[in-house]
Amino acid sequence: MEIENLVTSPHGIGERLIIELLKRGETVYTVFPSPKDVPMSFLGKLNLKYGFVKFDQEQNIEKGLPKKAKNLFHVYDVYTGHFPKIFTANAMTTLLLLDWARKVGVSKFIYLSSGEVYGQGKDLNEASAYNPRTFYAVTKFQSEILFKFYHKSFEIKNIRLFFPYGKNVNHGYIFNLVQAVKSGDSIETEFGTIAPTFVDDVIESLIKIREIDGNCIFNICGSPIKVENLVKEIEKISNKSAKKISVGKNELSGNSSKARESIGYKETPFEEAIKNSFA
């Protein structure tokens, strides 16, 4: 079976992307850490193949990848943990995938970066300056810097996604807020305002960006909201409460005008999206 799409994670955004690509009749290859991680729902699916690589531990990743693929959706990353693990999972794995893509003749490399590479600011567009403030953001920034050494080998589509959340999105800034609320822990964050993005709004955009000719960069984000209000919504839906909430004054919100105009990106109203995610 000729593989049209390699999706580097079958979880969260990766899971939704895989389902959509399969609905369209496209072939997909994805990667699990081990055979025990493959869910029953993935078994026997037509046009779906998978291999096994622990991206946060291994550098010999080719053993778990297909021999060839037309498009590579690199959606895997690690948000928290020991710095060497985050670096291996994010920056090193991106480098290894870029090299593999060049070797096997990938045509399009679609990378899911983060709005956190900007660090802080409001209404940020794709030309705004980098200022990563966390180790995670630095590794996403490092990955983007690597692209200049590969953009002549294949098209690179870089999507800077701001604070994704949704069902089965089991890591990231908002996931950590939810876990803190459910556990009754204290919340301490430097952000006072962020622009959370509902992952269900992202999938069609990823596929449309794939079809754009040439290298490109897109911001994708929701509307700004105060972190205190976001936490209150999570508390209301989960019927739990954080022990204490301490927020900073930093704002990190983006401008998705380019995505709206070029690929028709649409944002689900926050109240509806948050209920669908955590109810």
C-alpha positions as CSV (number, residue, x, y, z in Angstrom):
1,M,0.0,0.0,0.0
2,E,1.4,3.4,-1.0
3,I,1.4,5.7,2.0
4,E,0.0,9.2,1.3
5,N,0.2,10.6,4.8
6,L,2.5,9.9,7.8
7,V,1.0,11.4,11.0
8,T,3.5,11.3,13.8
9,S,1.0,10.9,16.7
10,P,-2.4,9.1,16.9
11,H,-3.5,11.1,19.9
12,G,-5.4,14.4,20.3
13,I,-5.1,16.4,17.1
14,G,-3.4,13.4,15.4
15,E,-6.3,11.2,16.1
16,R,-8.8,13.6,14.6
17,L,-6.6,14.2,11.6
18,I,-6.2,10.5,11.0
19,I,-9.9,9.9,11.1
20,E,-10.6,12.8,8.7
21,L,-7.9,11.6,6.2
22,L,-9.3,8.1,6.3
23,K,-12.8,9.5,5.6
24,R,-11.4,11.1,2.5
25,G,-10.2,7.7,1.3
26,E,-6.5,8.6,1.9
27,T,-3.9,6.2,3.2
28,V,-2.4,6.9,6.6
29,Y,0.6,5.6,8.6
30,T,0.9,6.6,12.3
31,V,3.3,5.8,15.1
32,F,2.7,4.4,18.6
33,P,5.2,4.0,21.4
34,S,4.6,0.2,21.6
35,P,2.1,-2.4,20.4
36,K,0.2,-2.3,23.7
37,D,-0.7,1.3,23.0
38,V,-2.7,0.5,19.9
39,P,-6.5,0.9,20.7
40,M,-9.0,-1.6,19.5
41,S,-10.6,1.2,17.4
42,F,-7.5,1.3,15.2
43,L,-7.4,-2.4,14.5
44,G,-8.5,-3.5,11.0
45,K,-9.1,0.0,9.6
46,L,-8.8,0.0,5.9
47,N,-6.0,2.3,4.6
48,L,-4.3,2.6,8.0
49,K,-0.9,1.2,8.9
50,Y,1.3,1.9,12.0
51,G,4.7,1.4,13.4
52,F,6.4,1.7,16.8
53,V,8.8,4.4,17.9
54,K,9.4,6.1,21.3
55,F,10.2,9.6,19.9
56,D,11.1,10.9,23.4
57,Q,13.8,8.2,23.8
58,E,15.1,6.9,20.5
59,Q,17.2,8.3,17.7
60,N,16.9,5.2,15.4
61,I,13.4,6.2,14.4
62,E,13.5,4.8,10.8
63,K,12.7,1.3,12.0
64,G,9.2,2.4,12.9
65,L,8.5,4.5,9.9
66,P,7.2,3.6,6.4
67,K,9.6,3.1,3.5
68,K,8.1,6.1,1.8
69,A,5.3,8.7,2.3
70,K,4.1,11.7,0.3
71,N,3.0,14.0,3.1
72,L,4.3,14.2,6.7
73,F,2.1,15.7,9.4
74,H,4.4,16.2,12.3
75,V,2.0,16.8,15.2
76,Y,3.9,14.9,18.0
77,D,5.5,16.8,20.8
78,V,6.0,16.7,24.6
79,Y,5.0,19.7,26.7
80,T,6.4,19.0,30.2
81,G,9.0,16.8,31.9
82,H,12.8,16.7,32.2
83,F,14.5,19.0,29.8
84,P,16.5,16.3,28.0
85,K,13.2,14.4,27.3
86,I,11.5,17.5,26.0
87,F,14.5,18.3,23.7
88,T,14.7,14.8,22.4
89,A,10.9,14.6,21.8
90,N,10.7,18.0,20.1
91,A,13.8,19.4,18.5
92,M,15.8,16.1,18.0
93,T,12.8,14.2,16.7
94,T,12.0,17.0,14.2
95,L,15.6,17.0,12.9
96,L,15.5,13.2,12.5
97,L,12.2,13.4,10.7
98,L,13.4,16.2,8.4
99,D,16.4,14.1,7.4
100,W,14.3,11.0,6.9
101,A,11.8,13.0,4.8
102,R,14.6,14.2,2.5
103,K,16.0,10.7,2.2
104,V,12.7,9.1,1.2
105,G,11.4,11.9,-1.0
106,V,8.6,13.4,1.0
107,S,6.8,16.2,-0.9
108,K,5.2,18.2,1.9
109,F,6.3,18.5,5.6
110,I,3.4,20.0,7.7
111,Y,4.7,21.0,11.1
112,L,2.5,21.8,14.2
113,S,4.5,24.5,16.0
114,S,3.3,26.6,18.9
115,G,2.2,30.2,19.4
116,E,4.4,30.0,22.5
117,V,7.4,30.7,20.3
118,Y,6.4,34.4,20.4
119,G,6.6,34.5,24.2
120,Q,4.2,37.3,24.8
121,G,2.2,40.0,23.1
122,K,-1.3,40.5,21.7
123,D,-2.7,40.2,18.2
124,L,0.6,38.7,17.0
125,N,0.9,37.9,13.3
126,E,3.2,35.6,11.4
127,A,5.9,38.3,11.1
128,S,6.0,39.0,14.9
129,A,9.4,38.4,16.6
130,Y,10.3,35.2,18.4
131,N,10.7,35.4,22.2
132,P,10.3,31.9,23.6
133,R,10.0,32.0,27.4
134,T,9.7,28.3,28.4
135,F,11.9,25.3,27.6
136,Y,9.1,23.8,25.6
137,A,8.8,27.0,23.5
138,V,12.5,27.0,22.9
139,T,12.4,23.5,21.5
140,K,9.6,24.5,19.1
141,F,11.7,27.6,18.1
142,Q,14.7,25.4,17.5
143,S,12.7,23.1,15.3
144,E,11.5,26.0,13.1
145,I,15.1,27.2,12.8
146,L,16.1,23.8,11.3
147,F,13.7,24.3,8.4
148,K,16.0,26.6,6.5
149,F,18.3,23.7,5.9
150,Y,15.6,21.6,4.3
151,H,13.1,23.9,2.5
152,K,14.8,23.2,-0.8
153,S,14.1,19.5,-0.5
154,F,10.4,19.7,0.1
155,E,7.6,22.2,0.9
156,I,7.4,23.1,4.6
157,K,4.1,24.2,6.1
158,N,4.5,25.7,9.6
159,I,1.4,26.1,11.7
160,R,1.8,28.0,15.0
161,L,-1.1,26.8,17.1
162,F,-2.0,28.7,20.3
163,F,-2.9,26.8,23.5
164,P,-4.9,23.8,21.9
165,Y,-7.6,22.1,23.9
166,G,-10.3,19.5,23.3
167,K,-11.3,15.9,24.0
168,N,-8.4,13.5,24.2
169,V,-5.8,16.4,24.1
170,N,-3.8,15.0,27.1
171,H,-1.0,17.5,27.4
172,G,-0.4,21.2,27.1
173,Y,-1.1,24.4,29.0
174,I,-4.9,24.1,29.2
175,F,-4.7,20.4,30.0
176,N,-2.5,21.2,32.9
177,L,-5.1,23.8,34.1
178,V,-7.8,21.2,33.9
179,Q,-5.8,18.7,35.9
180,A,-5.0,21.3,38.6
181,V,-8.7,22.2,38.9
182,K,-9.8,18.5,39.1
183,S,-7.1,17.8,41.7
184,G,-7.9,20.8,43.8
185,D,-4.3,22.1,43.3
186,S,-3.1,25.7,43.2
187,I,-2.7,27.4,39.8
188,E,0.2,29.7,39.3
189,T,0.9,31.1,35.8
190,E,2.7,34.1,34.3
191,F,-0.2,34.5,31.7
192,G,-3.1,36.8,32.4
193,T,-4.7,36.4,28.9
194,I,-4.3,33.7,26.3
195,A,-5.9,32.7,23.0
196,P,-7.0,29.1,23.4
197,T,-7.7,27.0,20.3
198,F,-10.4,24.3,20.0
199,V,-8.7,21.4,18.2
200,D,-11.9,20.5,16.3
201,D,-11.4,23.8,14.4
202,V,-7.9,22.9,13.4
203,I,-8.2,19.7,11.4
204,E,-9.7,21.0,8.1
205,S,-7.2,23.9,8.3
206,L,-4.2,21.4,8.4
207,I,-5.5,19.6,5.3
208,K,-6.1,22.9,3.4
209,I,-2.7,24.2,4.3
210,R,-1.2,21.0,2.9
211,E,-2.6,21.9,-0.5
212,I,-1.1,25.4,-0.6
213,D,1.9,25.6,-3.0
214,G,5.3,26.4,-1.5
215,N,6.5,27.1,2.0
216,C,4.2,28.9,4.3
217,I,3.5,30.0,7.9
218,F,0.1,30.3,9.6
219,N,-1.1,31.4,13.0
220,I,-4.1,29.5,14.2
221,C,-5.8,30.6,17.4
222,G,-9.0,31.3,19.2
223,S,-10.1,34.6,20.7
224,P,-8.3,36.1,23.7
225,I,-9.7,35.2,27.2
226,K,-8.5,36.0,30.7
227,V,-7.0,33.0,32.3
228,E,-9.1,33.6,35.5
229,N,-12.2,33.4,33.4
230,L,-11.0,30.3,31.6
231,V,-10.4,28.6,35.0
232,K,-13.8,29.6,36.2
233,E,-15.4,28.0,33.1
234,I,-13.4,24.8,33.8
235,E,-14.5,24.8,37.4
236,K,-18.1,25.3,36.5
237,I,-18.1,22.4,34.0
238,S,-16.1,20.0,36.1
239,N,-17.8,20.9,39.4
240,K,-14.3,21.1,41.0
241,S,-12.3,24.1,42.3
242,A,-8.6,25.0,42.2
243,K,-7.1,25.6,45.7
244,K,-5.7,29.0,44.7
245,I,-5.4,31.0,41.4
246,S,-2.4,33.3,40.9
247,V,-2.1,34.8,37.4
248,G,0.4,37.1,35.9
249,K,0.1,40.1,33.5
250,N,1.5,38.6,30.3
251,E,-0.7,38.2,27.3
252,L,-0.2,35.8,24.5
253,S,-2.7,36.0,21.7
254,G,-2.4,35.7,18.0
255,N,-4.0,37.1,14.8
256,S,-5.5,34.4,12.6
257,S,-6.5,36.7,9.7
258,K,-4.2,35.0,7.3
259,A,-5.7,31.6,8.1
260,R,-9.3,32.9,7.9
261,E,-8.7,34.6,4.5
262,S,-6.5,31.9,2.9
263,I,-8.0,28.7,4.1
264,G,-11.4,29.6,5.6
265,Y,-10.4,28.9,9.3
266,K,-13.4,29.3,11.5
267,E,-13.6,29.4,15.3
268,T,-16.2,27.6,17.3
269,P,-17.7,29.9,20.0
270,F,-15.7,29.5,23.2
271,E,-18.7,28.5,25.4
272,E,-19.7,25.7,23.0
273,A,-16.1,24.5,22.5
274,I,-15.3,24.4,26.2
275,K,-18.4,22.4,27.0
276,N,-17.7,19.9,24.2
277,S,-14.2,19.5,25.6
278,F,-14.7,19.0,29.3
279,A,-18.3,18.2,30.0
